[in-house]
Amino acid sequence: MPSWFPIVASTLLAVIPVIIWLRIISKRGEGEKKSVYIKTFLAGTLAVIPPFILIFLFEKFPELNFYEKLAANIEQAATLALVTNIAVAIIEELGKNAIVRVIDKKHPEHVQTIGSALKLSICAGLGFSFAENIFYFYNIWMNYGYSDLMSAFIFRSLFTMCGHMIFSGIFGYYFGVGKFAADITEEARLSGKWMLLSRILGKLPGKNTFTMVREQMNAKGLILAIGIHAAFNSTLDLGSKLPSILIALTGGLFVAYLFNAQSGRMIFSMGKRRESTMAGKDQDAVMELLGMWTKKGKYEEVMAICDRLLKRDPDNNVVKLFKAKAADNQKLRQVYNSLKGVFIKQQARIPTKDVSLSTLNTTDEKTVLEVMDMWFKEGNYKQVLTIAENLLKRNPESTGAKLLFQQALDKSKLERVFESLAKLFSD
């Protein structure tokens, strides 16, 4: 076998999941410049250089190898895994963080939504994971053989690569929030979220609240990315893949929600804005009302007022943000209510027998129950519930009607859960 073959083969294996993930990512955000994302992906591959430099230095200068020093001083395996992986996560996430900041500085016009910042960061994570996979696949091939390579390929393509995109994506979300700190801070203030630390630090000379909010959000995103990254790697080092898989799946759902949240897709107007046709005092009063209703959870009322206010002030980002967040919170409430309904046991609502209604004879009731059972198997649960209620009015003691009513009720609850989740993760 030529010496170059394992390197080429490892690269080709690493490319396969990249193509799949890029196709998934590119379906979101139509009309955006793909070249910026490609540039970010390629730059992300460079983030592997600092870890490899450290590995090289540790081999040349063993006295600098802090991993061995940690291993010599920490006896518990779990603690050692966590501490070392925190160090690894800091190095890797700082590298991806720097790439996102540099790309945004060179193309500030590109990121106009929180979702764009999230996707930009995901591309940096994908690039890093691609370069890292080439190294891992080559190392496994040369040291363990082809059979072990396939299992590593599947796991790293599905979960490790997904994990890197999640870690970076979480930072990207908070990076986007920080970029639009002025509008987001104003919305938070009106909603009763005071951001006390940022306001205190904003009093320092040469600083303002918006700048401090931006840095606070960047720091928060970085800390969360490092923490989740370290937890993911630590469980793998301890030989337990299930927690890592759960972290990847949960994080994937969270990032998918952020992708589809209306507040994430809202375009923040960065240029000159049209003046409001509403008097300043009146608009301030309405904005305070929006904040109060948001705090009380009156999301439908908030959206209705925002629609009317945007006709008078179409470029008001704070109003747009109130509306987008109200829509997101409304979807979350629907999911919560539908999930809560699954765990609340409801019995068949048996009404008091109405003597004015004639009781069905046994043959007719049997026929109705057979039709209801057919509808139940076809998934027509609403029809089953309606007919069951009518049947129970005529015969409150009908065991068959009670059973079908309860079964259809349980199925309809699950149906509502899936419908609300579909709305939550849909555009």
C-alpha positions as CSV (number, residue, x, y, z in Angstrom):
1,M,0.0,0.0,0.0
2,P,1.5,3.4,-1.0
3,S,2.3,5.6,2.0
4,W,0.0,8.4,0.7
5,F,-3.0,6.1,0.5
6,P,-4.1,6.2,4.2
7,I,-3.9,10.0,4.2
8,V,-6.0,10.4,1.1
9,A,-8.5,7.8,2.3
10,S,-8.8,9.4,5.7
11,T,-9.4,12.8,4.0
12,L,-12.1,11.3,1.8
13,L,-13.8,9.7,4.8
14,A,-13.7,13.0,6.7
15,V,-15.3,14.8,3.6
16,I,-18.4,12.5,3.5
17,P,-20.1,13.8,6.7
18,V,-19.0,17.4,5.8
19,I,-21.0,17.2,2.5
20,I,-24.1,15.9,4.3
21,W,-23.9,18.5,7.1
22,L,-23.3,21.3,4.7
23,R,-26.4,20.3,2.7
24,I,-28.5,20.4,5.9
25,I,-27.1,23.7,6.9
26,S,-27.4,25.3,3.5
27,K,-31.1,24.6,3.4
28,R,-31.5,27.4,6.0
29,G,-31.0,31.0,5.2
30,E,-31.7,31.2,1.5
31,G,-30.4,34.2,-0.3
32,E,-27.3,34.5,2.0
33,K,-23.8,34.6,0.5
34,K,-22.5,31.0,0.7
35,S,-18.9,32.2,0.1
36,V,-18.7,33.6,3.6
37,Y,-19.8,30.3,5.1
38,I,-17.3,28.4,3.0
39,K,-14.5,30.9,4.0
40,T,-15.5,30.3,7.7
41,F,-15.4,26.5,7.2
42,L,-12.0,26.7,5.7
43,A,-10.7,29.0,8.4
44,G,-12.2,26.6,11.0
45,T,-9.8,23.9,9.8
46,L,-7.0,26.2,11.0
47,A,-8.3,26.0,14.6
48,V,-6.7,22.6,14.9
49,I,-3.2,24.1,14.7
50,P,-2.9,25.4,18.3
51,P,-3.7,21.9,19.8
52,F,-1.3,20.2,17.4
53,I,1.4,22.8,18.3
54,L,0.9,22.0,22.0
55,I,1.2,18.2,21.2
56,F,4.5,18.9,19.4
57,L,5.8,21.1,22.3
58,F,4.9,18.4,24.8
59,E,6.8,15.8,22.9
60,K,9.9,18.0,22.5
61,F,9.7,19.5,25.9
62,P,8.1,17.0,28.4
63,E,8.6,19.5,31.3
64,L,5.8,21.6,29.7
65,N,3.3,18.8,29.5
66,F,0.7,19.9,32.0
67,Y,-1.5,16.9,31.2
68,E,1.1,14.5,32.8
69,K,1.4,16.9,35.8
70,L,-2.3,16.8,36.3
71,A,-2.3,13.0,36.0
72,A,0.4,12.8,38.6
73,N,-1.5,15.0,41.1
74,I,-5.1,13.9,40.5
75,E,-6.1,10.4,41.6
76,Q,-9.7,10.2,40.7
77,A,-10.3,9.3,37.0
78,A,-13.5,11.4,36.7
79,T,-11.9,14.5,38.1
80,L,-8.8,14.1,35.9
81,A,-10.9,13.6,32.8
82,L,-13.0,16.7,33.6
83,V,-10.0,19.0,34.3
84,T,-7.9,17.9,31.3
85,N,-10.9,18.2,29.0
86,I,-11.7,21.7,30.3
87,A,-8.2,22.7,29.2
88,V,-8.7,21.1,25.8
89,A,-12.1,22.7,25.4
90,I,-10.7,26.1,26.3
91,I,-8.0,25.9,23.6
92,E,-10.3,24.6,20.9
93,E,-13.3,26.9,21.6
94,L,-11.0,29.9,21.8
95,G,-9.7,29.1,18.4
96,K,-13.1,28.8,16.8
97,N,-14.3,31.9,18.7
98,A,-11.4,33.9,17.2
99,I,-12.3,32.7,13.7
100,V,-15.9,33.8,14.0
101,R,-14.8,37.2,15.3
102,V,-12.3,37.7,12.5
103,I,-14.8,36.7,9.8
104,D,-17.5,39.0,11.2
105,K,-15.0,41.9,11.4
106,K,-14.2,41.4,7.7
107,H,-17.8,40.9,6.7
108,P,-19.9,42.9,9.2
109,E,-22.7,43.2,6.7
110,H,-23.2,39.4,6.5
111,V,-24.5,38.9,10.1
112,Q,-27.9,40.6,10.2
113,T,-29.7,38.0,12.2
114,I,-28.8,36.0,15.3
115,G,-29.4,32.9,13.1
116,S,-26.7,34.0,10.7
117,A,-24.2,34.4,13.6
118,L,-25.2,30.9,14.8
119,K,-24.7,29.4,11.3
120,L,-21.3,31.2,10.9
121,S,-20.1,29.7,14.1
122,I,-21.4,26.2,13.2
123,C,-19.4,26.4,10.0
124,A,-16.2,27.1,12.0
125,G,-17.0,24.1,14.2
126,L,-17.6,21.9,11.2
127,G,-14.2,23.0,9.7
128,F,-12.4,22.2,12.9
129,S,-14.1,18.8,13.2
130,F,-13.2,18.0,9.6
131,A,-9.5,18.6,10.1
132,E,-9.6,16.8,13.4
133,N,-11.3,13.8,11.8
134,I,-8.5,13.4,9.2
135,F,-6.0,13.2,12.0
136,Y,-8.1,10.7,14.0
137,F,-9.0,8.5,11.0
138,Y,-5.4,8.3,9.9
139,N,-4.1,7.5,13.4
140,I,-6.7,4.8,13.9
141,W,-6.0,3.3,10.4
142,M,-2.2,3.1,11.1
143,N,-2.4,1.8,14.7
144,Y,-5.6,-0.3,14.9
145,G,-6.6,-1.3,11.4
146,Y,-9.6,-0.9,9.1
147,S,-12.2,-2.6,11.2
148,D,-11.8,-0.1,14.1
149,L,-11.8,2.7,11.6
150,M,-15.4,2.1,10.4
151,S,-16.9,2.3,14.0
152,A,-14.9,5.5,14.6
153,F,-16.1,6.9,11.3
154,I,-19.8,6.3,12.2
155,F,-19.5,7.7,15.7
156,R,-17.4,10.7,14.9
157,S,-19.5,11.6,11.8
158,L,-22.8,11.4,13.7
159,F,-22.0,12.6,17.2
160,T,-18.5,14.1,17.5
161,M,-18.9,16.3,14.4
162,C,-22.4,17.2,15.5
163,G,-21.0,18.0,19.0
164,H,-18.4,20.4,17.6
165,M,-21.1,22.2,15.6
166,I,-23.3,22.4,18.7
167,F,-20.5,23.8,20.9
168,S,-19.7,26.4,18.3
169,G,-23.3,27.1,17.5
170,I,-24.1,27.9,21.2
171,F,-21.3,30.5,21.2
172,G,-22.5,31.8,17.8
173,Y,-26.0,32.4,19.2
174,Y,-24.7,34.5,22.1
175,F,-22.3,36.2,19.8
176,G,-25.3,37.3,17.7
177,V,-27.2,38.4,20.7
178,G,-24.1,40.5,21.7
179,K,-23.8,42.0,18.2
180,F,-27.3,43.4,18.4
181,A,-27.0,44.3,22.1
182,A,-28.5,47.8,21.7
183,D,-31.9,46.6,20.6
184,I,-31.9,43.5,22.7
185,T,-30.9,45.4,25.9
186,E,-33.7,47.8,25.4
187,E,-36.2,45.0,24.9
188,A,-34.8,43.3,28.0
189,R,-35.1,46.5,30.0
190,L,-38.8,47.0,29.1
191,S,-39.5,43.3,29.9
192,G,-38.1,43.8,33.4
193,K,-34.7,42.1,32.8
194,W,-32.3,44.6,34.3
195,M,-28.8,43.1,33.4
196,L,-27.4,44.5,36.6
197,L,-23.8,43.5,36.1
198,S,-23.6,45.1,32.6
199,R,-25.2,48.3,33.9
200,I,-22.7,48.5,36.7
201,L,-19.7,47.8,34.4
202,G,-21.1,50.2,31.9
203,K,-20.5,53.1,34.3
204,L,-16.7,52.6,33.9
205,P,-14.9,55.3,31.9
206,G,-15.1,54.7,28.1
207,K,-17.7,51.9,28.5
208,N,-21.4,51.8,28.0
209,T,-24.1,49.3,28.8
210,F,-24.4,48.0,25.3
211,T,-20.7,47.3,25.0
212,M,-20.7,45.4,28.3
213,V,-23.8,43.4,27.3
214,R,-21.9,42.4,24.1
215,E,-18.9,41.2,26.0
216,Q,-21.0,39.5,28.7
217,M,-22.9,37.6,26.0
218,N,-19.7,36.6,24.3
219,A,-18.3,35.4,27.6
220,K,-21.5,33.5,28.4
221,G,-21.5,31.7,25.1
222,L,-17.9,30.8,25.4
223,I,-18.3,29.5,28.9
224,L,-21.3,27.4,27.9
225,A,-19.5,26.0,24.8
226,I,-16.5,25.1,26.9
227,G,-18.6,23.5,29.7
228,I,-20.6,21.3,27.3
229,H,-17.5,20.4,25.2
230,A,-15.7,19.3,28.4
231,A,-18.6,17.3,29.6
232,F,-19.0,15.6,26.2
233,N,-15.3,14.7,26.0
234,S,-15.1,13.6,29.6
235,T,-17.8,11.0,29.3
236,L,-16.0,9.6,26.3
237,D,-12.7,9.4,28.1
238,L,-14.4,7.5,30.9
239,G,-15.7,4.9,28.4
240,S,-19.4,6.0,28.6
241,K,-20.8,6.9,25.2
242,L,-24.4,7.1,26.2
243,P,-24.1,10.4,28.1
244,S,-22.1,11.9,25.2
245,I,-24.9,10.8,22.7
246,L,-27.5,12.3,25.0
247,I,-25.5,15.6,25.1
248,A,-25.3,15.6,21.3
249,L,-29.0,14.9,20.8
250,T,-30.2,17.4,23.4
251,G,-27.8,20.1,22.1
252,G,-28.9,19.3,18.6
253,L,-32.5,19.9,19.4
254,F,-31.6,23.1,21.2
255,V,-29.6,24.4,18.2
256,A,-32.4,23.3,15.9
257,Y,-34.9,25.4,18.0
258,L,-32.6,28.4,17.9
259,F,-32.4,28.0,14.1
260,N,-36.2,28.1,13.8
261,A,-37.0,30.7,16.5
262,Q,-38.5,33.8,15.0
263,S,-36.3,36.0,17.2
264,G,-33.3,34.2,15.6
265,R,-34.4,34.8,12.0
266,M,-35.4,38.5,12.6
267,I,-33.4,40.9,10.5
268,F,-31.9,43.7,12.6
269,S,-31.9,47.0,10.5
270,M,-28.4,48.3,10.7
271,G,-28.8,51.3,8.3
272,K,-30.9,54.4,8.4
273,R,-34.3,53.9,9.8
274,R,-37.6,55.5,8.8
275,E,-39.0,57.8,11.4
276,S,-42.0,56.8,13.4
277,T,-45.4,58.5,12.6
278,M,-46.3,58.1,16.3
279,A,-45.7,60.7,18.9
280,G,-42.7,59.9,21.2
281,K,-44.6,59.9,24.5
282,D,-47.4,57.7,23.0
283,Q,-44.9,55.2,21.7
284,D,-43.0,55.1,25.0
285,A,-46.3,54.3,26.8
286,V,-47.1,51.5,24.3
287,M,-43.6,50.1,24.6
288,E,-43.9,49.9,28.4
289,L,-47.2,48.1,27.9
290,L,-45.5,45.6,25.6
291,G,-42.9,45.0,28.3
292,M,-45.6,44.5,31.0
293,W,-47.7,42.1,28.9
294,T,-44.6,40.1,27.9
295,K,-43.8,39.8,31.6
296,K,-47.3,38.5,32.3
297,G,-47.2,36.1,29.4
298,K,-49.9,37.8,27.3
299,Y,-48.2,36.8,24.0
300,E,-51.2,37.1,21.7
301,E,-51.9,40.6,22.9
302,V,-48.2,41.5,22.5
303,M,-48.2,40.3,18.9
304,A,-51.4,42.1,18.1
305,I,-50.1,45.4,19.5
306,C,-46.7,44.9,17.7
307,D,-48.5,44.5,14.3
308,R,-50.3,47.8,14.8
309,L,-47.2,49.6,16.1
310,L,-45.1,48.4,13.2
311,K,-47.5,50.1,10.8
312,R,-46.6,53.4,12.4
313,D,-42.9,52.6,13.0
314,P,-41.8,49.8,10.5
315,D,-38.1,49.9,11.3
316,N,-38.4,49.6,15.1
317,N,-36.2,46.6,15.9
318,V,-37.3,46.5,19.5
319,V,-40.9,46.1,18.5
320,K,-39.9,43.4,16.0
321,L,-38.1,41.7,18.8
322,F,-41.1,41.8,21.1
323,K,-43.2,40.3,18.4
324,A,-40.7,37.5,17.5
325,K,-40.1,36.6,21.1
326,A,-43.8,36.5,21.8
327,A,-44.3,34.1,18.9
328,D,-41.5,31.9,20.2
329,N,-42.8,31.9,23.7
330,Q,-46.3,31.1,22.4
331,K,-45.0,28.0,20.7
332,L,-43.1,26.9,23.8
333,R,-46.3,27.4,25.9
334,Q,-48.2,25.2,23.5
335,V,-45.5,22.5,23.8
336,Y,-45.6,22.8,27.6
337,N,-49.4,22.6,27.8
338,S,-49.6,19.6,25.4
339,L,-46.9,17.8,27.4
340,K,-48.6,18.6,30.6
341,G,-51.9,17.2,29.2
342,V,-50.2,13.9,28.5
343,F,-49.4,13.4,32.2
344,I,-52.8,14.6,33.5
345,K,-55.2,11.6,33.6
346,Q,-58.7,12.5,32.4
347,Q,-61.5,10.1,32.7
348,A,-64.4,9.9,30.3
349,R,-66.8,12.8,30.9
350,I,-69.9,10.9,31.7
351,P,-72.9,13.2,31.7
352,T,-76.0,12.9,33.7
353,K,-78.4,10.6,31.9
354,D,-80.9,12.6,29.8
355,V,-84.3,11.0,30.0
356,S,-85.4,12.8,26.9
357,L,-83.0,10.8,24.8
358,S,-83.9,7.2,24.0
359,T,-81.5,4.6,25.0
360,L,-79.8,2.7,22.1
361,N,-80.6,-1.0,21.9
362,T,-77.8,-3.5,22.2
363,T,-77.5,-4.2,18.5
364,D,-77.3,-0.5,17.5
365,E,-74.8,0.3,20.2
366,K,-72.6,-2.6,19.0
367,T,-72.7,-1.2,15.5
368,V,-71.7,2.3,16.7
369,L,-68.9,0.8,18.7
370,E,-67.6,-1.1,15.7
371,V,-67.6,2.1,13.6
372,M,-65.8,4.0,16.4
373,D,-63.2,1.2,16.6
374,M,-62.6,1.5,12.9
375,W,-62.2,5.3,13.1
376,F,-59.8,4.8,16.1
377,K,-57.6,2.5,14.0
378,E,-57.6,5.0,11.2
379,G,-56.5,7.8,13.6
380,N,-59.7,9.8,13.5
381,Y,-59.6,10.5,17.3
382,K,-61.7,13.6,17.3
383,Q,-64.6,11.8,15.6
384,V,-64.2,9.0,18.2
385,L,-64.3,11.5,21.1
386,T,-67.4,13.2,19.7
387,I,-69.4,10.0,19.1
388,A,-68.3,8.5,22.4
389,E,-69.6,11.6,24.3
390,N,-73.0,11.3,22.4
391,L,-73.1,7.6,23.1
392,L,-72.4,8.1,26.8
393,K,-75.3,10.5,27.0
394,R,-77.6,7.7,25.9
395,N,-75.9,5.0,27.9
396,P,-73.6,6.2,30.7
397,E,-72.8,2.6,31.6
398,S,-71.4,1.7,28.2
399,T,-68.0,0.1,28.9
400,G,-67.0,0.1,25.3
401,A,-67.7,3.8,24.8
402,K,-65.7,4.6,28.0
403,L,-62.8,2.6,26.8
404,L,-62.7,4.1,23.3
405,F,-63.2,7.6,24.7
406,Q,-60.1,7.2,27.0
407,Q,-58.0,5.6,24.3
408,A,-58.9,8.3,21.8
409,L,-58.2,11.0,24.4
410,D,-54.7,9.6,25.2
411,K,-53.9,9.4,21.4
412,S,-55.2,12.9,20.8
413,K,-52.9,14.2,23.6
414,L,-49.9,12.7,21.9
415,E,-51.0,14.0,18.6
416,R,-51.1,17.5,20.1
417,V,-47.6,17.1,21.5
418,F,-46.2,16.1,18.0
419,E,-48.1,19.0,16.4
420,S,-46.8,21.6,18.8
421,L,-43.2,20.2,18.5
422,A,-43.5,20.3,14.7
423,K,-44.5,24.0,15.0
424,L,-41.7,24.6,17.3
425,F,-39.1,23.3,14.9
426,S,-40.6,24.6,11.7
427,D,-40.2,27.8,9.9
